[in-house]
Amino acid sequence: MSNPRHDTPHSSGPSLWPIGFAIGVACLLLGLVLSWMIAVLGAVLAIAFGLLWARDVTRDVRGDVPEIAPETRVVADELAPGAVPQHKPLPAYPRSKFLEASLIGLTGAMGAVLTLPVLGFMVLPSFTNIDEDEVDLGPLDNFPEGEYVIATYLKDPAQGEVTRRTAFVRNNGQSEAGDPSFTILYSRCVHLGCPVQPNGPIDEERRIELKNAALLPVLAQSFGCPCHGGLYDAEGNRTAGPPVRSLDRYTFSIRNGRLILGELFAVGSVSGTGANARISRYPWSTPGVHVDGVEAWLYPIVPSQVTG
């Protein structure tokens, strides 16, 4: 006599796919804060393990569609006396599978409703309001060749003094291609964003007032941060202190003989000087963030706006 306990088919053991799916989602969320590489890896893991999980859950209901014989009706008179009509049972979808699939679907929908808004607030600001307004600093004659000029201006005149910024502008003369060359450094220290000061005397008598800007010549061959001792040379390279890269720079253009400031960009290092300088240029990043080397992968997504 057979043992009924051994005749019962064994149910499948616990699956590891949900654990892998959870790890992928965790890596995705962590990567949105730390690094795009981690976010991409998390997305790949979540998709792969999610598909394997769904395949495992639906294993018992997948396969060929069973052929069902056409329905036939048996007249009671045609049955033998006392016979009971026999009906072949149709394949049924187990209630446990239905409840499991419903739970997974509801959980996924709830997770999307809770996660997508959070991801939107975390990621979208990094890609909105990133355009910089151009600033007219006046004729090129305002910038003597080989001399730094402190340029202060309003990023948004409608909002007033809270948007005032400072740049250090030096006219390098003509480049090798014969075009005007300028070195334009942003005044924020790339350690923690403190204001950098030029190390040299300021010539107040040559001050020039513009509509939304002011120009002040200064005899500076280096720059220093009074907060934490960061020092930079005349090209913006770090020479001492905690800064992790060179001073940020501005793009510029010349229109009708006037100097126009463009957007900010980050600088890894500068080799050479003046018009002959070779600049390692990167997208703008917040102070304290490496922009080159292995360390650059360990920092978060760049926020959308530069603080003045």
C-alpha positions as CSV (number, residue, x, y, z in Angstrom):
1,M,0.0,0.0,0.0
2,S,1.4,3.3,-1.0
3,N,2.1,6.0,1.5
4,P,-0.1,9.0,0.7
5,R,2.5,11.4,2.1
6,H,5.0,10.2,-0.6
7,D,2.4,10.4,-3.3
8,T,1.8,14.1,-2.8
9,P,3.9,16.2,-5.3
10,H,6.5,18.4,-3.6
11,S,5.9,22.2,-3.9
12,S,8.6,24.3,-5.3
13,G,11.1,25.8,-2.8
14,P,11.5,29.4,-2.0
15,S,12.7,31.6,-4.9
16,L,15.8,33.9,-4.7
17,W,14.5,36.1,-7.5
18,P,12.6,38.5,-5.1
19,I,15.8,39.0,-3.2
20,G,17.7,39.9,-6.3
21,F,14.9,42.2,-7.4
22,A,15.0,44.0,-4.0
23,I,18.8,44.4,-4.3
24,G,18.4,45.8,-7.8
25,V,15.8,48.4,-6.6
26,A,18.0,49.3,-3.6
27,C,21.0,49.8,-5.9
28,L,18.9,51.9,-8.3
29,L,17.8,54.2,-5.6
30,L,21.2,54.5,-4.1
31,G,22.8,55.1,-7.4
32,L,20.5,58.1,-8.0
33,V,22.3,59.7,-5.1
34,L,25.8,58.4,-5.5
35,S,26.6,57.6,-9.2
36,W,24.9,56.9,-12.5
37,M,26.9,53.7,-12.8
38,I,25.4,52.3,-9.7
39,A,21.9,53.4,-10.8
40,V,22.4,51.6,-14.2
41,L,23.6,48.5,-12.5
42,G,20.6,48.5,-10.2
43,A,18.2,49.0,-13.0
44,V,19.7,46.0,-14.9
45,L,19.5,43.8,-11.8
46,A,15.9,44.9,-11.0
47,I,14.8,44.2,-14.6
48,A,16.6,40.9,-14.9
49,F,15.5,39.5,-11.5
50,G,12.0,40.9,-12.0
51,L,11.6,39.0,-15.3
52,L,13.0,35.8,-13.7
53,W,10.6,36.2,-10.7
54,A,7.6,36.7,-13.0
55,R,8.6,33.7,-15.1
56,D,8.9,31.6,-11.9
57,V,5.5,32.7,-10.6
58,T,3.7,31.9,-13.8
59,R,5.5,28.6,-14.4
60,D,2.5,26.4,-13.5
61,V,0.1,28.3,-15.8
62,R,2.3,28.7,-18.9
63,G,2.4,26.1,-21.6
64,D,0.2,25.0,-24.5
65,V,-3.5,25.9,-24.4
66,P,-5.4,22.7,-23.8
67,E,-7.8,21.6,-26.5
68,I,-11.3,21.5,-25.2
69,A,-13.8,19.3,-27.0
70,P,-17.0,21.0,-28.3
71,E,-19.8,21.0,-25.8
72,T,-22.3,18.2,-26.4
73,R,-25.7,17.8,-24.8
74,V,-26.9,14.4,-23.9
75,V,-30.7,13.9,-23.9
76,A,-31.9,12.2,-20.8
77,D,-33.8,9.7,-22.8
78,E,-30.6,8.5,-24.5
79,L,-29.0,7.7,-21.2
80,A,-29.3,4.2,-19.7
81,P,-31.6,3.9,-16.8
82,G,-29.8,5.2,-13.7
83,A,-26.8,6.5,-15.6
84,V,-25.3,9.8,-14.6
85,P,-23.8,12.1,-17.2
86,Q,-20.0,12.4,-17.0
87,H,-18.3,15.7,-17.5
88,K,-14.6,16.1,-18.0
89,P,-13.3,18.7,-15.6
90,L,-11.8,21.8,-17.3
91,P,-8.3,23.1,-16.3
92,A,-8.7,25.5,-13.4
93,Y,-6.5,28.4,-12.3
94,P,-5.6,27.8,-8.7
95,R,-6.9,30.3,-6.2
96,S,-3.4,30.5,-4.6
97,K,-1.9,31.6,-7.9
98,F,-4.6,34.2,-8.5
99,L,-4.0,35.6,-5.0
100,E,-0.3,35.6,-5.5
101,A,-0.5,37.4,-8.8
102,S,-3.0,39.9,-7.5
103,L,-0.7,40.6,-4.5
104,I,2.3,41.1,-6.7
105,G,0.4,43.4,-9.1
106,L,-1.0,45.5,-6.3
107,T,2.4,45.8,-4.6
108,G,4.0,46.8,-7.8
109,A,1.3,49.5,-8.4
110,M,1.7,50.8,-4.9
111,G,5.4,50.8,-5.2
112,A,5.2,52.8,-8.5
113,V,2.8,55.3,-7.0
114,L,5.1,55.9,-4.0
115,T,8.4,55.7,-5.8
116,L,7.9,57.7,-9.0
117,P,7.1,61.0,-7.4
118,V,10.2,60.6,-5.1
119,L,12.4,59.8,-8.1
120,G,11.0,62.8,-9.9
121,F,11.9,65.2,-7.1
122,M,15.3,63.6,-6.8
123,V,16.3,63.5,-10.4
124,L,14.4,66.1,-12.4
125,P,15.9,69.1,-10.6
126,S,19.3,68.0,-11.9
127,F,18.2,68.6,-15.5
128,T,16.0,71.7,-15.2
129,N,16.9,75.4,-14.9
130,I,20.5,74.7,-15.9
131,D,20.8,77.4,-18.5
132,E,23.0,80.4,-17.5
133,D,21.9,83.9,-18.6
134,E,24.6,85.8,-20.5
135,V,26.1,88.9,-18.9
136,D,27.5,91.9,-20.8
137,L,30.7,93.2,-19.2
138,G,31.1,96.0,-21.6
139,P,33.8,96.9,-24.2
140,L,37.1,95.0,-24.4
141,D,38.9,98.3,-23.5
142,N,37.6,97.8,-19.9
143,F,40.1,94.9,-19.6
144,P,43.8,95.9,-19.9
145,E,46.0,93.1,-21.3
146,G,47.7,90.9,-18.7
147,E,45.8,92.4,-15.7
148,Y,43.0,90.9,-13.6
149,V,39.8,92.8,-13.2
150,I,37.2,92.0,-10.5
151,A,33.8,91.9,-12.2
152,T,30.7,91.8,-10.0
153,Y,27.3,91.5,-11.6
154,L,23.7,90.6,-11.0
155,K,22.7,87.2,-12.4
156,D,19.1,88.2,-12.2
157,P,18.6,92.0,-11.8
158,A,14.9,91.5,-11.1
159,Q,15.8,89.7,-7.8
160,G,18.4,92.2,-6.8
161,E,21.6,91.8,-4.7
162,V,20.9,88.3,-3.7
163,T,21.9,87.2,-7.2
164,R,25.2,89.1,-7.2
165,R,28.3,87.1,-8.4
166,T,32.0,87.8,-8.7
167,A,34.4,86.8,-11.5
168,F,38.1,87.5,-12.0
169,V,38.7,88.5,-15.6
170,R,42.1,88.7,-17.3
171,N,42.7,89.7,-20.9
172,N,45.3,87.4,-22.3
173,G,45.7,89.2,-25.6
174,Q,45.6,87.2,-28.9
175,S,45.5,83.4,-28.9
176,E,47.6,81.3,-31.4
177,A,44.6,81.4,-33.8
178,G,44.5,85.2,-33.6
179,D,41.3,85.4,-31.5
180,P,40.9,87.4,-28.3
181,S,41.7,85.2,-25.2
182,F,40.4,85.7,-21.7
183,T,40.9,83.8,-18.4
184,I,37.6,84.2,-16.4
185,L,37.6,82.5,-13.0
186,Y,34.6,82.1,-10.7
187,S,35.2,83.5,-7.3
188,R,33.8,80.5,-5.3
189,C,36.3,78.2,-3.7
190,V,35.9,74.6,-4.9
191,H,36.4,73.3,-1.4
192,L,33.1,74.4,0.2
193,G,32.1,77.4,-1.9
194,C,33.5,80.2,0.2
195,P,34.3,83.5,-1.5
196,V,37.9,83.6,-2.9
197,Q,39.9,86.8,-2.6
198,P,42.6,88.1,-4.9
199,N,46.0,88.4,-3.3
200,G,47.0,91.9,-4.4
201,P,46.2,95.6,-4.2
202,I,42.9,96.9,-5.7
203,D,42.9,100.1,-7.7
204,E,39.7,101.8,-6.6
205,E,40.4,104.9,-8.7
206,R,39.9,102.9,-11.9
207,R,36.6,101.5,-10.9
208,I,34.1,101.2,-13.8
209,E,30.3,101.1,-13.1
210,L,28.0,99.4,-15.6
211,K,24.3,99.0,-15.7
212,N,24.2,95.7,-13.7
213,A,27.9,95.2,-13.1
214,A,31.0,96.9,-11.7
215,L,34.7,96.4,-12.8
216,L,37.6,96.9,-10.4
217,P,41.3,96.3,-11.5
218,V,43.5,94.3,-9.1
219,L,47.2,93.4,-9.2
220,A,46.8,89.7,-8.3
221,Q,49.1,86.8,-9.2
222,S,47.3,84.3,-6.9
223,F,44.0,83.9,-5.0
224,G,43.2,82.7,-1.5
225,C,40.2,81.4,0.5
226,P,40.0,83.0,3.9
227,C,37.8,80.3,5.3
228,H,39.9,77.1,5.1
229,G,43.2,78.2,3.6
230,G,42.7,77.2,0.0
231,L,45.3,78.8,-2.3
232,Y,45.2,79.1,-6.1
233,D,47.8,80.4,-8.7
234,A,47.0,82.9,-11.4
235,E,45.5,80.2,-13.6
236,G,43.2,78.9,-10.9
237,N,45.2,75.8,-10.1
238,R,45.2,74.6,-6.5
239,T,48.5,75.2,-4.8
240,A,47.7,74.5,-1.2
241,G,44.8,73.7,1.1
242,P,41.8,71.4,0.8
243,P,40.3,72.3,-2.6
244,V,39.9,69.2,-4.8
245,R,40.3,70.8,-8.2
246,S,41.0,74.1,-10.0
247,L,38.8,77.1,-9.8
248,D,35.7,77.0,-12.0
249,R,35.7,79.1,-15.2
250,Y,33.3,80.9,-17.5
251,T,32.8,80.5,-21.2
252,F,32.8,83.8,-23.0
253,S,32.1,85.3,-26.4
254,I,32.9,88.6,-28.1
255,R,30.0,90.5,-29.7
256,N,30.4,93.9,-31.3
257,G,33.6,94.4,-29.4
258,R,32.0,93.6,-26.0
259,L,32.8,90.8,-23.6
260,I,29.9,88.5,-22.9
261,L,30.0,86.0,-20.0
262,G,28.5,82.5,-20.7
263,E,28.0,79.5,-18.5
264,L,30.2,78.0,-15.8
265,F,32.2,74.8,-16.2
266,A,34.4,72.8,-13.9
267,V,38.2,72.5,-14.4
268,G,40.3,69.6,-13.4
269,S,43.7,71.3,-14.0
270,V,45.3,73.9,-16.2
271,S,48.7,73.5,-17.9
272,G,50.4,76.5,-19.4
273,T,49.4,80.1,-18.9
274,G,47.3,82.8,-20.5
275,A,46.3,82.3,-24.1
276,N,48.5,79.1,-24.3
277,A,46.8,77.4,-21.4
278,R,45.4,73.9,-21.9
279,I,42.3,73.4,-19.7
280,S,40.9,70.0,-18.6
281,R,37.2,71.0,-18.9
282,Y,34.2,69.2,-17.4
283,P,30.5,69.9,-16.8
284,W,30.0,72.2,-13.8
285,S,29.9,70.5,-10.5
286,T,29.4,71.5,-6.9
287,P,32.3,72.5,-4.6
288,G,34.1,69.6,-3.0
289,V,33.4,67.2,-5.9
290,H,36.2,65.6,-7.9
291,V,35.6,66.0,-11.7
292,D,38.3,63.7,-12.9
293,G,40.0,60.5,-11.8
294,V,38.5,57.5,-10.0
295,E,37.1,59.8,-7.2
296,A,34.7,61.4,-9.7
297,W,32.5,58.2,-9.7
298,L,31.9,58.5,-6.0
299,Y,30.0,61.8,-6.0
300,P,26.3,62.5,-6.5
301,I,24.5,64.0,-9.5
302,V,25.2,67.6,-10.2
303,P,22.4,69.8,-8.9
304,S,20.7,72.2,-11.4
305,Q,21.7,75.6,-10.0
306,V,24.8,77.3,-8.9
307,T,24.6,79.2,-5.7
308,G,25.8,82.7,-6.0
